[in-house]
Amino acid sequence: MANAHHLQLINEIAGSLSSGECRRLSYLCGSVDTDSSVAGVREMLKSQLMRCQMDDLFLLELMFALRRFDILRKVLGTSRDEVEKTLRQRHVLSKYRVLMADVSEDMANEDLKNVKFLLSSALPRDKLDKSKNFLDVVVELEKLDKVSPERLDFVEQCLRNIGRIDLAKKVNVYQRTGGAPQQQPLVHHQIIQQQQQRPRAPFSSPTSNCSYPLHQPRQAQSHRIENFPVSVRRKQNCQSPLDCYKLNTDPRGVCVIIDCVGSDGDMLEDTFKGLHFTVVLHKWLGVGDTLSALRGIFRHRENHEAGAFVCCIISRGTASDLLATDAHGDGLRLDTVRQLFTAEACPMLAGKPKLFFIQRYSVPELQTSAGMAYRDEDLETDGCDGLSTREYVPTDADVFWSHCWTDERQLEQGHHRSVYLQALTDALHKGQRRKTHLVDIHTEVNGMIYDHNKRNPGARYHIDLKHTLRKNLYLQ
């Protein structure tokens, strides 16, 4: 009976994980297999169950280590706090593997690229090219016996050399304490949050002409890491780490959501409220009402001090037009949506990030008429105050445009949910737990869409991402 219960839990859990989470779970379970498919994870867990290597705590700690607190609550019937209390007394997962999984999860794509550059003389090129995350790199280092639970100097020095001092300190603490309970990742979310507020050491490149000081290993280090480049000089990013959009208003920004199909508006509303945005949700609007709602968003004075603007639209449409709830007739041009919020049309947004997330369900082009009732000349600017910054900011600057489309037949499925919007909300929630650039968050979304399309070639999603961001953008 216990086995049947665990089999049911395994099936529910495996079906809820992304490919990246499946990869981390496999590693946490002691596997070096790079199979990150749902089926592969399911079979691995079933195998452990059959060998009597699984109990309730095993699944609880796995989900805790993956930071899937929603699965703890919905599937395993417990809470994050309860699991924390339990894990203070007993662990079943390898502390070393939990640490490596944490380090991998907190690495940005740029960090991984820097690690690969550092290890270009230590690992074969084909192995580095196949490494999709830091865990893949660690596994290759383990095979060469350069890294083990007892020997992490190599990893620590690597992290210091790419400027991730926060992660290097976590590895150092593990080495000094042997993973003592007080250093367990029971409160890793707090530790990460504190560490990521500290400045990162710069990381420089071989062709650098910048005069910034280059990071060097601490003189106190008496050991030398084999096969490590003696001097790593990557190109210094001349853009200051502090050169970010300032989202220090309360709330951080304004988010308007227009859901014309009734499927995912509520989910987006919860997500952006959690990111401390003022959210305005409209459902089941026609084309004319959609345009009116977009025009009117900044006629409310309380929205004028927003640090950022987000626009989410879910609608049927063609490659160039949104139909909203209208079955026929003139659509709302996608380009018109963007131009409503340029620095020229809405000066109060000059210099501020403007984010657009569009989920379009494609209909035949013949469904719209040849004429376009809502053209660029229909735009109004009377809802905005003029700002002196408009003279210095390009009209099309500071825009992040993410447009996804799939066939409208997807809507015929019962309880339909957009794979794109689900991936977006999942990635934003993860990004909220660690300081992740919006572009890197969208890279995760791309990966989840790619995995979905491989599994469901008849229900493909397509994404077009364009942006003119001038600075780094963090929504945490």
C-alpha positions as CSV (number, residue, x, y, z in Angstrom):
1,M,0.0,0.0,0.0
2,A,2.8,2.3,0.9
3,N,4.4,1.6,-2.5
4,A,1.2,2.4,-4.3
5,H,0.9,5.7,-2.4
6,H,4.5,6.6,-3.3
7,L,4.0,5.7,-6.9
8,Q,1.1,8.1,-7.1
9,L,3.1,10.9,-5.5
10,I,6.0,10.2,-7.9
11,N,3.7,10.5,-11.0
12,E,2.2,13.8,-9.7
13,I,5.6,15.2,-8.8
14,A,7.4,14.2,-12.1
15,G,4.6,15.7,-14.2
16,S,5.0,19.1,-12.4
17,L,8.7,19.6,-13.0
18,S,10.5,21.5,-15.7
19,S,13.4,19.9,-17.5
20,G,15.9,21.9,-15.4
21,E,14.2,20.8,-12.2
22,C,14.3,17.2,-13.5
23,R,18.0,17.5,-14.1
24,R,18.6,18.9,-10.5
25,L,16.4,16.2,-9.0
26,S,18.4,13.4,-10.8
27,Y,21.6,14.9,-9.4
28,L,20.3,15.2,-5.9
29,C,19.3,11.5,-6.1
30,G,22.9,10.6,-6.9
31,S,22.6,10.1,-10.6
32,V,25.1,11.3,-13.1
33,D,22.8,10.6,-16.0
34,T,21.9,13.7,-18.0
35,D,18.4,12.5,-18.9
36,S,16.2,15.3,-17.7
37,S,13.0,14.0,-19.2
38,V,9.9,13.5,-17.0
39,A,9.8,9.8,-17.9
40,G,13.5,9.4,-16.9
41,V,12.9,11.0,-13.5
42,R,9.8,9.0,-12.9
43,E,11.6,5.7,-13.6
44,M,14.6,6.7,-11.5
45,L,12.4,7.5,-8.5
46,K,10.4,4.3,-9.0
47,S,13.7,2.4,-9.0
48,Q,14.7,3.9,-5.7
49,L,11.3,3.1,-4.3
50,M,11.6,-0.6,-5.3
51,R,15.0,-0.8,-3.7
52,C,13.4,0.6,-0.5
53,Q,15.5,3.7,-0.7
54,M,12.6,6.1,-0.4
55,D,10.4,7.4,2.3
56,D,8.2,10.4,2.9
57,L,11.2,12.5,4.1
58,F,13.1,11.7,0.9
59,L,10.4,13.3,-1.3
60,L,9.9,16.2,1.2
61,E,13.6,17.1,1.1
62,L,13.8,16.7,-2.6
63,M,11.0,19.3,-3.2
64,F,12.5,21.5,-0.5
65,A,15.9,21.4,-2.2
66,L,14.2,22.2,-5.6
67,R,12.3,25.1,-3.9
68,R,9.0,23.7,-5.1
69,F,7.1,24.7,-2.0
70,D,3.9,24.6,-4.1
71,I,4.3,20.8,-4.5
72,L,5.0,20.5,-0.8
73,R,1.6,22.1,-0.1
74,K,-0.5,20.7,-3.0
75,V,0.9,17.2,-3.5
76,L,2.6,16.2,-0.2
77,G,0.2,18.0,2.1
78,T,2.7,19.9,4.2
79,S,4.2,23.3,4.4
80,R,7.7,24.8,4.0
81,D,7.9,25.7,7.7
82,E,7.0,22.1,8.7
83,V,9.7,20.6,6.4
84,E,12.3,23.1,7.7
85,K,11.6,21.9,11.3
86,T,11.9,18.3,10.3
87,L,15.1,18.8,8.4
88,R,16.7,20.4,11.4
89,Q,16.7,17.0,13.0
90,R,17.4,14.7,10.0
91,H,18.6,14.8,6.4
92,V,18.5,12.0,3.8
93,L,20.0,13.8,0.8
94,S,23.7,14.3,0.3
95,K,24.7,17.7,1.8
96,Y,27.3,18.0,-0.9
97,R,24.8,17.5,-3.7
98,V,22.3,19.9,-2.2
99,L,25.1,22.5,-2.1
100,M,26.1,21.9,-5.8
101,A,22.4,22.1,-6.8
102,D,22.0,25.3,-4.9
103,V,25.1,26.8,-6.5
104,S,23.9,25.8,-10.0
105,E,20.4,27.2,-9.4
106,D,21.8,30.6,-8.3
107,M,24.1,30.9,-11.3
108,A,23.1,33.3,-14.2
109,N,23.7,32.3,-17.8
110,E,26.6,34.7,-18.0
111,D,28.2,33.1,-14.9
112,L,28.0,29.7,-16.7
113,K,29.7,31.1,-19.8
114,N,32.5,32.5,-17.6
115,V,32.9,29.1,-15.9
116,K,33.2,27.4,-19.2
117,F,35.8,29.8,-20.3
118,L,37.8,29.2,-17.2
119,L,37.7,25.5,-17.6
120,S,38.5,25.4,-21.3
121,S,41.9,23.9,-20.5
122,A,40.5,21.5,-17.9
123,L,37.6,19.9,-19.8
124,P,37.2,18.8,-23.4
125,R,35.4,21.3,-25.7
126,D,32.6,18.8,-26.5
127,K,31.9,18.3,-22.8
128,L,31.7,22.0,-22.2
129,D,29.5,22.6,-25.2
130,K,27.0,19.9,-23.9
131,S,26.9,21.4,-20.4
132,K,23.6,23.2,-20.1
133,N,24.1,24.2,-16.4
134,F,26.7,24.2,-13.7
135,L,25.7,20.7,-12.5
136,D,26.7,19.2,-15.9
137,V,30.1,20.9,-15.4
138,V,30.4,19.5,-11.9
139,V,29.6,16.0,-13.0
140,E,32.4,16.2,-15.6
141,L,34.8,17.4,-13.0
142,E,33.8,14.5,-10.7
143,K,34.6,12.0,-13.5
144,L,38.1,13.5,-13.7
145,D,38.4,13.3,-9.9
146,K,39.0,17.0,-9.6
147,V,35.9,17.5,-7.4
148,S,34.4,15.4,-4.7
149,P,32.4,15.9,-1.5
150,E,35.7,16.1,0.4
151,R,37.6,18.3,-2.2
152,L,35.9,21.5,-3.3
153,D,38.9,23.8,-3.6
154,F,38.6,23.6,-7.4
155,V,35.0,24.8,-7.3
156,E,35.6,27.5,-4.8
157,Q,38.5,29.0,-6.7
158,C,36.5,28.9,-9.9
159,L,33.6,30.8,-8.3
160,R,36.0,33.4,-6.9
161,N,37.6,33.9,-10.4
162,I,34.3,34.6,-12.0
163,G,33.4,37.1,-9.3
164,R,30.8,35.0,-7.5
165,I,32.2,35.6,-4.1
166,D,28.8,34.9,-2.5
167,L,28.7,31.4,-3.9
168,A,32.4,30.8,-3.2
169,K,31.8,31.6,0.5
170,K,29.0,29.1,0.7
171,V,31.4,26.4,-0.6
172,N,34.0,27.5,1.8
173,V,31.6,27.3,4.7
174,Y,30.7,23.7,3.7
175,Q,34.4,22.8,3.5
176,R,35.1,24.2,6.9
177,T,32.1,22.8,8.7
178,G,31.7,19.6,6.7
179,G,28.1,20.6,6.1
180,A,27.2,21.0,9.7
181,P,23.5,21.4,10.4
182,Q,23.7,25.1,11.1
183,Q,25.0,25.6,7.6
184,Q,22.3,23.5,5.9
185,P,20.2,25.1,3.2
186,L,17.3,25.2,5.6
187,V,17.5,29.0,5.4
188,H,19.4,29.1,2.1
189,H,16.8,31.5,0.7
190,Q,17.7,34.0,3.4
191,I,21.4,33.5,2.9
192,I,21.1,33.9,-0.8
193,Q,19.1,37.1,-0.5
194,Q,21.7,38.6,1.9
195,Q,24.7,37.6,-0.2
196,Q,23.3,38.8,-3.5
197,Q,23.0,42.3,-2.1
198,R,26.7,42.4,-1.8
199,P,28.9,43.7,-4.6
200,R,30.3,41.1,-7.0
201,A,34.0,41.1,-7.8
202,P,34.6,42.1,-11.4
203,F,35.4,39.4,-14.1
204,S,37.6,40.4,-17.0
205,S,38.5,39.1,-20.4
206,P,41.7,38.6,-22.5
207,T,41.0,41.4,-24.9
208,S,40.2,44.0,-22.3
209,N,41.5,47.5,-22.7
210,C,39.7,48.7,-19.6
211,S,41.8,49.9,-16.7
212,Y,39.6,48.4,-14.0
213,P,41.4,46.3,-11.4
214,L,41.3,42.6,-12.3
215,H,40.2,40.0,-9.8
216,Q,43.1,37.9,-8.5
217,P,43.0,34.9,-6.2
218,R,43.6,35.7,-2.6
219,Q,47.3,35.7,-1.7
220,A,46.5,33.7,1.4
221,Q,45.7,30.7,-0.9
222,S,48.7,28.3,-0.5
223,H,47.4,25.7,-2.9
224,R,47.4,25.8,-6.8
225,I,44.6,24.3,-8.7
226,E,45.7,22.0,-11.5
227,N,44.7,22.9,-15.0
228,F,43.4,26.3,-13.9
229,P,44.5,29.1,-16.2
230,V,47.2,31.1,-14.4
231,S,45.6,34.4,-15.3
232,V,42.1,34.7,-16.4
233,R,41.5,38.0,-18.2
234,R,38.0,38.2,-19.6
235,K,36.7,41.4,-21.1
236,Q,35.6,43.7,-18.3
237,N,32.0,44.6,-18.6
238,C,32.3,48.4,-18.8
239,Q,28.6,48.8,-17.7
240,S,28.6,49.2,-14.0
241,P,26.8,46.4,-12.0
242,L,24.8,49.3,-10.5
243,D,23.6,50.4,-13.9
244,C,20.2,49.0,-13.5
245,Y,16.7,50.4,-13.8
246,K,15.6,51.7,-10.5
247,L,12.4,50.1,-9.4
248,N,12.4,51.6,-5.9
249,T,8.9,53.0,-6.0
250,D,6.1,51.5,-4.0
251,P,4.4,49.9,-5.8
252,R,7.2,49.1,-8.3
253,G,5.1,49.7,-11.3
254,V,1.8,49.4,-13.1
255,C,0.7,46.2,-14.9
256,V,-2.4,46.1,-17.1
257,I,-3.7,42.6,-18.1
258,I,-6.3,42.2,-20.8
259,D,-7.6,38.6,-21.0
260,C,-9.8,38.2,-24.0
261,V,-10.0,34.4,-23.8
262,G,-10.6,34.0,-20.0
263,S,-7.8,31.5,-19.3
264,D,-4.7,33.0,-17.7
265,G,-5.5,36.6,-16.6
266,D,-5.9,35.6,-12.9
267,M,-2.6,33.7,-12.8
268,L,-0.8,36.8,-14.3
269,E,-2.6,39.0,-11.8
270,D,-1.3,37.0,-8.8
271,T,2.2,36.9,-10.3
272,F,2.6,40.6,-10.8
273,K,0.9,41.5,-7.5
274,G,3.6,39.2,-5.9
275,L,6.2,41.3,-7.7
276,H,4.7,44.4,-6.1
277,F,3.0,45.9,-9.1
278,T,-0.4,47.7,-9.2
279,V,-2.4,45.4,-11.4
280,V,-5.4,46.3,-13.5
281,L,-7.2,43.2,-14.9
282,H,-9.7,43.4,-17.7
283,K,-11.6,40.4,-19.1
284,W,-13.5,39.7,-22.3
285,L,-13.0,43.1,-24.0
286,G,-13.6,43.8,-27.6
287,V,-11.1,45.7,-29.8
288,G,-12.5,49.1,-29.1
289,D,-12.7,48.6,-25.3
290,T,-9.1,47.1,-25.3
291,L,-7.8,50.3,-27.0
292,S,-9.7,52.4,-24.5
293,A,-8.4,50.4,-21.5
294,L,-4.8,50.8,-22.7
295,R,-5.2,54.5,-23.4
296,G,-6.7,55.1,-20.0
297,I,-4.2,53.3,-17.8
298,F,-2.2,56.5,-17.0
299,R,-5.1,58.8,-16.6
300,H,-5.1,57.8,-13.0
301,R,-2.7,60.1,-11.1
302,E,-1.5,57.4,-8.7
303,N,0.0,55.5,-11.6
304,H,2.2,58.4,-12.7
305,E,5.1,57.6,-10.3
306,A,5.5,54.0,-11.4
307,G,9.0,52.8,-12.0
308,A,8.0,50.4,-14.8
309,F,5.1,49.5,-17.0
310,V,3.9,45.9,-17.9
311,C,1.3,45.1,-20.5
312,C,0.0,41.5,-20.8
313,I,-2.6,40.7,-23.5
314,I,-4.2,37.3,-24.2
315,S,-6.2,37.4,-27.4
316,R,-7.0,35.7,-30.7
317,G,-5.4,37.4,-33.6
318,T,-3.2,37.4,-36.7
319,A,0.5,38.1,-37.2
320,S,-0.1,41.9,-37.1
321,D,-3.5,42.4,-35.3
322,L,-5.3,41.4,-32.2
323,L,-9.0,40.6,-32.4
324,A,-9.9,40.6,-28.7
325,T,-13.4,39.1,-28.4
326,D,-14.5,40.3,-31.8
327,A,-15.2,37.5,-34.3
328,H,-14.7,39.6,-37.4
329,G,-13.8,43.1,-38.4
330,D,-10.9,45.5,-37.8
331,G,-8.2,44.4,-35.4
332,L,-5.9,46.3,-33.1
333,R,-2.5,46.5,-34.5
334,L,0.3,45.0,-32.3
335,D,2.5,48.0,-33.3
336,T,-0.2,50.3,-32.1
337,V,-0.1,48.7,-28.7
338,R,3.6,49.3,-28.4
339,Q,3.4,52.9,-29.7
340,L,0.8,53.9,-27.1
341,F,3.5,53.8,-24.5
342,T,6.6,55.2,-26.2
343,A,8.4,58.2,-24.7
344,E,6.7,60.4,-27.4
345,A,3.2,59.2,-26.8
346,C,3.5,58.9,-23.0
347,P,6.4,61.0,-21.8
348,M,6.0,59.9,-18.2
349,L,7.4,56.6,-19.2
350,A,10.5,58.1,-20.8
351,G,13.6,56.3,-19.5
352,K,11.5,53.6,-17.7
353,P,11.2,50.0,-18.7
354,K,8.1,49.0,-20.7
355,L,7.5,45.3,-20.8
356,F,5.0,43.6,-23.1
357,F,3.9,39.9,-22.8
358,I,1.5,38.9,-25.6
359,Q,-0.1,35.5,-26.0
360,R,-1.8,35.3,-29.3
361,Y,-4.0,32.5,-30.5
362,S,-3.7,32.5,-34.3
363,V,-6.7,32.7,-36.6
364,P,-6.7,32.8,-40.4
365,E,-5.8,36.2,-41.9
366,L,-9.0,36.3,-43.8
367,Q,-10.9,36.6,-40.5
368,T,-9.9,40.3,-40.4
369,S,-11.0,42.9,-42.9
370,A,-8.6,44.7,-45.1
371,G,-9.1,48.0,-43.4
372,M,-7.4,48.8,-40.1
373,A,-9.8,50.9,-37.9
374,Y,-7.2,51.5,-35.2
375,R,-4.1,53.1,-36.8
376,D,-1.1,54.9,-35.4
377,E,-2.8,58.3,-36.1
378,D,-5.6,57.3,-33.6
379,L,-3.2,57.5,-30.7
380,E,-3.8,60.1,-28.0
381,T,-1.3,61.6,-25.6
382,D,-3.6,63.7,-23.4
383,G,-3.3,61.2,-20.5
384,C,0.4,61.9,-19.8
385,D,2.4,64.7,-18.4
386,G,5.4,66.1,-20.3
387,L,8.8,65.4,-18.8
388,S,12.1,67.0,-19.6
389,T,13.7,63.5,-20.1
390,R,11.7,63.0,-23.3
391,E,14.3,65.0,-25.2
392,Y,17.1,62.7,-24.2
393,V,15.6,59.3,-24.5
394,P,15.1,57.6,-27.9
395,T,11.4,57.0,-28.6
396,D,11.8,53.2,-28.9
397,A,14.2,52.8,-26.0
398,D,13.6,50.7,-22.8
399,V,11.1,48.2,-24.5
400,F,11.0,44.5,-23.7
401,W,8.6,42.8,-26.3
402,S,7.8,39.1,-25.8
403,H,5.2,37.8,-28.3
404,C,4.1,34.2,-28.3
405,W,1.6,32.6,-30.6
406,T,0.0,29.2,-31.1
407,D,-3.0,27.9,-32.9
408,E,-6.4,28.9,-31.6
409,R,-7.4,25.3,-31.6
410,Q,-5.5,25.1,-28.3
411,L,-8.4,26.9,-26.7
412,E,-10.8,24.0,-27.5
413,Q,-9.1,22.0,-24.8
414,G,-10.9,21.8,-21.5
415,H,-9.3,23.9,-18.8
416,H,-6.7,25.3,-21.3
417,R,-3.7,27.1,-19.9
418,S,-1.1,28.8,-22.1
419,V,2.2,26.9,-21.9
420,Y,4.0,30.2,-22.5
421,L,2.3,32.1,-19.7
422,Q,2.7,29.2,-17.3
423,A,6.4,29.1,-18.1
424,L,6.6,32.9,-17.7
425,T,5.0,32.9,-14.3
426,D,7.1,30.0,-13.2
427,A,10.3,31.7,-14.3
428,L,9.3,35.0,-12.7
429,H,8.6,33.2,-9.4
430,K,12.1,31.6,-9.6
431,G,13.6,34.9,-10.5
432,Q,12.0,36.5,-7.4
433,R,13.9,34.1,-5.2
434,R,17.3,35.1,-6.7
435,K,18.5,38.2,-8.4
436,T,18.0,37.3,-12.1
437,H,18.1,39.6,-15.1
438,L,14.8,39.7,-17.0
439,V,16.6,38.5,-20.2
440,D,17.9,35.4,-18.3
441,I,14.4,34.8,-17.0
442,H,13.1,34.8,-20.6
443,T,15.9,32.4,-21.5
444,E,14.4,29.9,-19.1
445,V,11.0,30.5,-20.7
446,N,12.5,29.7,-24.1
447,G,13.9,26.4,-22.7
448,M,10.5,25.4,-21.3
449,I,8.8,26.2,-24.6
450,Y,11.4,24.2,-26.5
451,D,10.9,21.2,-24.2
452,H,7.1,21.4,-24.6
453,N,7.4,21.6,-28.4
454,K,9.7,18.5,-28.5
455,R,7.1,16.6,-26.5
456,N,4.1,18.0,-28.4
457,P,5.0,18.7,-32.0
458,G,1.3,19.1,-32.9
459,A,0.7,21.9,-30.4
460,R,3.7,24.1,-30.9
461,Y,4.3,27.5,-29.4
462,H,6.4,30.2,-31.1
463,I,8.2,33.1,-29.4
464,D,9.5,36.4,-30.8
465,L,11.6,38.4,-28.3
466,K,12.9,41.9,-29.0
467,H,14.2,44.4,-26.6
468,T,15.9,47.8,-26.5
469,L,16.7,47.8,-22.8
470,R,19.6,50.1,-22.0
471,K,20.3,48.7,-18.5
472,N,19.9,45.6,-16.5
473,L,16.4,44.9,-15.3
474,Y,15.6,43.0,-12.1
475,L,12.0,42.6,-11.0
476,Q,12.9,41.3,-7.4
